[in-house]
Amino acid sequence: MGLNHDSTAATTAAADDSGVTGGPDGPDTGLPTPDDQRGPIGGAGTTGGGADGQGGGELGSTRDPMPAGLADGAYVAKTVIAVDGPAGSGKSSVSRAAARALGFGYQDTGAAYRALAWHALQQRVDLDDPAAVLASWDTFDYAIGTDPDGYFVRVGDTDVTDAIRTPEVTGAVAHIAKLPEVRHRLVQLFRTVMRKADAPGIITEGRDITTVVAPDAEVRILLTADESVRMARRAAEVTTQSAAETSAALARRDAADAKVVDFMNAADGVTTLDSTDLDFDQTVQAVVDLARAATH
């Protein structure tokens, strides 16, 4: 059952045991597509939408303060759907397809970790030096498209949508993701994206989303499946290595992530969605149904 229909991530999944989420590309499931186009959200220095064909949109900043009167973690006039889960569970492709069906925005939080790793590599930062990694944040000018049909990732003027999926970046991400201060700063960035996205709601997926990034989201979902099923799904995507190699990479990624966050057990108030016996469309529909039940 091929839940994780991420064609972009599949090309680099051979090296993907980095401990962050994969890419956003999912199949055309026949679900309705919203006509609206939303613009980029992200780091300081980005300019207004429209010129790049992605449409307009209010821009955020990696260093924007919280709006006055809002508690930490609060959101502005939109529905937030938070999706957690282990590697191979289909978080990215399911979340993107569900966002398309609902007319919501979509945020792949793993892209920010990867983009920061790419930026650090470009700056020739010593990844084993936490202070140097943190210093690279000062010049990290990040933007991401939150339209599920207009996804992109930029650092400054450079489109890094494909570059952040290379084995070199994948190998660097673990150095970035293990630093608590980096994770804290990225949490604030993710919340800025959620607050400032144009759509009436947004689905944000990744690791520790339901417990740390968006603990007050209207819908919090732990998307999971039996380990053997997740490994089989990932192995079916990857053509550059054997099933045994793919399974070993997925196991290493789960082990690395487990040192930082608990992504296998649902926290209080989080709905577990086990996709072991569901196909892709059925899983997407389950997420859509949970979202609609919470907003109607």
C-alpha positions as CSV (number, residue, x, y, z in Angstrom):
1,M,0.0,0.0,0.0
2,G,1.9,3.0,-1.2
3,L,0.9,5.7,1.2
4,N,4.0,7.9,0.9
5,H,3.7,9.1,-2.7
6,D,6.5,11.6,-2.4
7,S,8.3,11.4,-5.7
8,T,10.8,14.1,-4.8
9,A,11.9,12.5,-1.6
10,A,12.0,9.1,-3.2
11,T,14.9,10.1,-5.4
12,T,17.0,10.8,-2.3
13,A,15.4,8.5,0.3
14,A,18.4,6.2,0.0
15,A,20.3,8.6,2.2
16,D,17.3,9.9,4.2
17,D,17.9,8.9,7.8
18,S,18.4,12.5,8.8
19,G,15.6,12.7,11.4
20,V,13.4,15.3,9.7
21,T,10.5,15.0,7.3
22,G,10.7,14.5,3.6
23,G,9.3,16.5,0.7
24,P,5.8,17.5,-0.2
25,D,5.1,16.0,-3.7
26,G,2.1,13.7,-3.7
27,P,0.0,12.2,-6.4
28,D,-3.2,13.6,-8.0
29,T,-5.7,11.8,-5.9
30,G,-8.7,13.3,-7.7
31,L,-9.5,15.5,-4.7
32,P,-10.8,19.0,-5.5
33,T,-8.1,21.6,-5.9
34,P,-8.7,25.2,-4.7
35,D,-8.4,28.0,-7.2
36,D,-6.6,30.4,-4.9
37,Q,-2.9,30.9,-5.2
38,R,-0.9,31.7,-2.0
39,G,2.4,33.4,-1.8
40,P,5.6,32.7,0.0
41,I,6.0,32.9,3.8
42,G,9.4,33.0,5.4
43,G,12.5,34.8,6.4
44,A,13.4,38.5,6.5
45,G,14.4,40.0,3.2
46,T,11.7,38.2,1.1
47,T,9.6,40.4,-1.2
48,G,5.9,40.5,-2.0
49,G,4.4,37.7,-4.0
50,G,3.2,37.8,-7.5
51,A,6.4,38.3,-9.5
52,D,7.4,34.7,-9.4
53,G,3.9,33.4,-10.4
54,Q,3.2,32.1,-6.9
55,G,0.6,34.8,-6.1
56,G,0.5,37.4,-3.4
57,G,0.6,36.8,0.3
58,E,1.6,38.4,3.6
59,L,5.2,37.6,4.4
60,G,6.6,36.5,7.7
61,S,10.1,36.7,9.1
62,T,12.3,34.3,11.0
63,R,12.7,37.1,13.6
64,D,9.1,38.5,13.7
65,P,7.9,39.0,17.3
66,M,4.6,37.4,18.3
67,P,1.6,39.7,17.6
68,A,0.6,41.8,20.6
69,G,-1.9,40.1,23.0
70,L,-1.2,36.5,21.7
71,A,0.2,33.8,23.9
72,D,3.2,31.8,22.7
73,G,1.9,29.2,20.2
74,A,-1.3,31.1,19.4
75,Y,-2.6,31.4,15.9
76,V,-4.6,34.1,14.1
77,A,-8.1,33.4,12.7
78,K,-7.4,30.1,11.0
79,T,-7.7,26.3,11.6
80,V,-4.5,24.5,12.3
81,I,-4.1,20.8,11.6
82,A,-0.9,19.3,13.2
83,V,0.4,16.0,11.8
84,D,3.2,14.0,13.5
85,G,4.5,10.5,12.7
86,P,7.5,8.3,12.1
87,A,9.4,7.9,8.8
88,G,7.5,6.2,6.0
89,S,4.1,7.0,7.5
90,G,3.1,9.3,4.6
91,K,3.0,12.6,6.5
92,S,4.1,14.8,3.7
93,S,2.1,13.4,0.8
94,V,-1.1,12.8,2.9
95,S,-0.9,16.2,4.5
96,R,-0.4,18.0,1.1
97,A,-3.3,16.1,-0.5
98,A,-5.6,16.8,2.5
99,A,-4.7,20.5,2.4
100,R,-5.6,20.6,-1.3
101,A,-8.9,19.0,-0.5
102,L,-9.7,21.4,2.3
103,G,-8.5,24.5,0.5
104,F,-5.9,24.9,3.3
105,G,-2.2,25.9,3.2
106,Y,0.5,23.2,3.7
107,Q,3.7,23.5,5.7
108,D,6.5,21.0,5.4
109,T,8.6,21.8,8.5
110,G,11.4,19.4,7.5
111,A,12.2,21.7,4.6
112,A,13.3,24.4,7.0
113,Y,15.8,22.1,8.8
114,R,17.1,21.1,5.4
115,A,17.3,24.7,4.1
116,L,19.2,25.7,7.2
117,A,21.6,22.8,6.7
118,W,22.0,23.8,3.0
119,H,22.7,27.4,4.1
120,A,25.3,26.3,6.7
121,L,27.1,24.2,4.0
122,Q,27.1,27.2,1.7
123,Q,28.6,29.3,4.4
124,R,31.2,26.5,5.1
125,V,30.2,26.3,8.7
126,D,31.7,23.6,10.9
127,L,28.7,21.5,11.6
128,D,30.3,20.1,14.7
129,D,30.5,23.6,16.2
130,P,27.1,24.5,17.7
131,A,28.0,28.2,18.1
132,A,29.0,28.4,14.4
133,V,25.8,26.7,13.3
134,L,23.7,29.2,15.4
135,A,25.7,32.1,14.0
136,S,24.6,31.0,10.5
137,W,21.0,31.8,11.6
138,D,21.7,35.5,11.4
139,T,22.0,35.3,7.6
140,F,19.3,32.6,7.1
141,D,16.7,34.3,4.8
142,Y,14.1,31.5,4.4
143,A,10.9,31.5,2.4
144,I,8.4,28.6,1.7
145,G,5.3,28.4,-0.5
146,T,2.3,27.3,1.5
147,D,0.0,26.7,-1.4
148,P,-0.1,22.8,-1.8
149,D,0.0,23.4,-5.6
150,G,2.7,26.1,-5.5
151,Y,5.3,24.6,-3.1
152,F,8.8,26.0,-3.2
153,V,11.7,26.6,-0.8
154,R,14.0,29.6,-1.1
155,V,17.0,30.9,0.8
156,G,17.6,34.5,-0.2
157,D,17.2,34.7,-3.9
158,T,18.1,31.0,-4.4
159,D,15.4,28.4,-5.1
160,V,16.6,25.4,-3.1
161,T,13.5,23.2,-3.5
162,D,15.6,20.5,-5.1
163,A,19.0,21.3,-3.6
164,I,17.8,20.5,-0.1
165,R,17.1,16.9,-1.1
166,T,20.7,16.1,-2.1
167,P,22.6,13.4,-0.1
168,E,25.1,16.1,1.1
169,V,22.3,18.1,2.7
170,T,20.6,15.0,4.1
171,G,23.9,14.1,5.8
172,A,24.2,17.5,7.3
173,V,20.6,17.8,8.7
174,A,21.3,15.7,11.8
175,H,23.9,18.1,12.9
176,I,21.3,20.9,12.6
177,A,18.3,19.2,14.1
178,K,20.0,17.9,17.3
179,L,20.7,21.5,18.6
180,P,18.0,22.6,21.0
181,E,18.4,26.3,20.3
182,V,18.0,25.6,16.5
183,R,14.9,23.7,17.2
184,H,13.5,26.5,19.4
185,R,14.2,29.1,16.7
186,L,12.6,26.9,14.0
187,V,9.5,26.4,16.2
188,Q,9.0,30.1,16.2
189,L,9.5,30.2,12.4
190,F,6.9,27.5,11.9
191,R,4.4,29.4,14.1
192,T,5.0,32.5,12.0
193,V,4.3,30.6,8.9
194,M,1.0,29.3,10.4
195,R,-0.1,32.7,11.6
196,K,0.6,34.5,8.3
197,A,-0.5,32.0,5.6
198,D,-3.4,33.3,3.6
199,A,-5.7,30.3,3.6
200,P,-8.4,29.8,6.2
201,G,-6.5,26.9,7.6
202,I,-3.1,25.2,7.4
203,I,-1.8,21.7,7.8
204,T,1.6,21.6,9.3
205,E,3.5,18.3,9.3
206,G,6.8,17.0,10.7
207,R,8.2,15.8,14.0
208,D,7.0,17.1,17.5
209,I,4.3,19.2,15.7
210,T,1.4,18.1,17.9
211,T,3.3,18.5,21.2
212,V,5.8,21.4,20.7
213,V,5.0,23.4,17.6
214,A,1.2,23.4,17.7
215,P,0.0,22.0,20.9
216,D,-3.2,24.1,20.7
217,A,-4.1,23.1,17.1
218,E,-7.7,22.3,16.5
219,V,-6.8,18.9,15.2
220,R,-3.7,17.0,16.2
221,I,-3.0,13.7,14.4
222,L,-0.3,11.0,14.9
223,L,-0.1,9.3,11.5
224,T,1.5,5.9,11.9
225,A,1.6,2.4,10.6
226,D,3.2,-0.9,11.5
227,E,7.0,-0.8,11.0
228,S,7.0,-3.6,8.4
229,V,4.4,-1.7,6.4
230,R,6.3,1.6,6.6
231,M,9.4,-0.1,5.5
232,A,7.7,-1.8,2.6
233,R,6.2,1.5,1.4
234,R,9.5,3.2,1.5
235,A,11.3,0.4,-0.2
236,A,8.7,0.5,-3.0
237,E,9.6,4.1,-3.7
238,V,13.3,3.8,-3.7
239,T,15.0,2.3,-6.8
240,T,18.6,3.1,-5.9
241,Q,19.1,0.6,-3.1
242,S,17.8,-2.8,-1.9
243,A,14.8,-3.2,0.3
244,A,17.2,-4.3,3.1
245,E,19.2,-1.1,2.8
246,T,16.1,1.1,2.7
247,S,14.7,-0.6,5.8
248,A,18.0,-0.1,7.6
249,A,18.0,3.6,6.7
250,L,14.5,4.0,7.9
251,A,15.3,2.2,11.2
252,R,18.4,4.5,11.7
253,R,16.3,7.5,11.1
254,D,13.6,6.4,13.6
255,A,16.4,5.7,16.2
256,A,18.0,9.1,15.7
257,D,14.7,10.9,16.0
258,A,13.6,9.0,19.1
259,K,16.6,10.6,20.9
260,V,15.0,14.0,20.4
261,V,11.2,13.6,20.3
262,D,8.6,10.9,21.0
263,F,6.9,10.4,17.6
264,M,5.4,6.9,18.2
265,N,3.0,7.6,21.1
266,A,0.1,10.0,20.9
267,A,0.0,12.7,23.6
268,D,-3.2,13.6,25.4
269,G,-5.7,15.0,22.9
270,V,-3.9,13.7,19.8
271,T,-5.8,11.3,17.5
272,T,-3.8,8.3,16.3
273,L,-4.5,7.5,12.7
274,D,-3.1,4.0,11.9
275,S,-2.8,3.6,8.1
276,T,-1.6,0.0,8.2
277,D,-4.7,-1.2,6.5
278,L,-5.6,2.0,4.6
279,D,-4.5,3.0,1.1
280,F,-3.4,6.6,0.3
281,D,-6.9,8.0,-0.6
282,Q,-8.5,6.4,2.5
283,T,-5.8,8.0,4.7
284,V,-6.2,11.4,3.1
285,Q,-10.0,11.2,3.6
286,A,-9.6,10.3,7.2
287,V,-7.5,13.5,7.8
288,V,-10.1,15.5,5.9
289,D,-12.9,14.1,7.9
290,L,-11.1,14.9,11.2
291,A,-10.6,18.4,10.0
292,R,-14.2,18.9,8.9
293,A,-15.5,17.4,12.1
294,A,-13.5,20.0,14.1
295,T,-14.5,23.0,12.1
296,H,-18.3,22.4,11.5
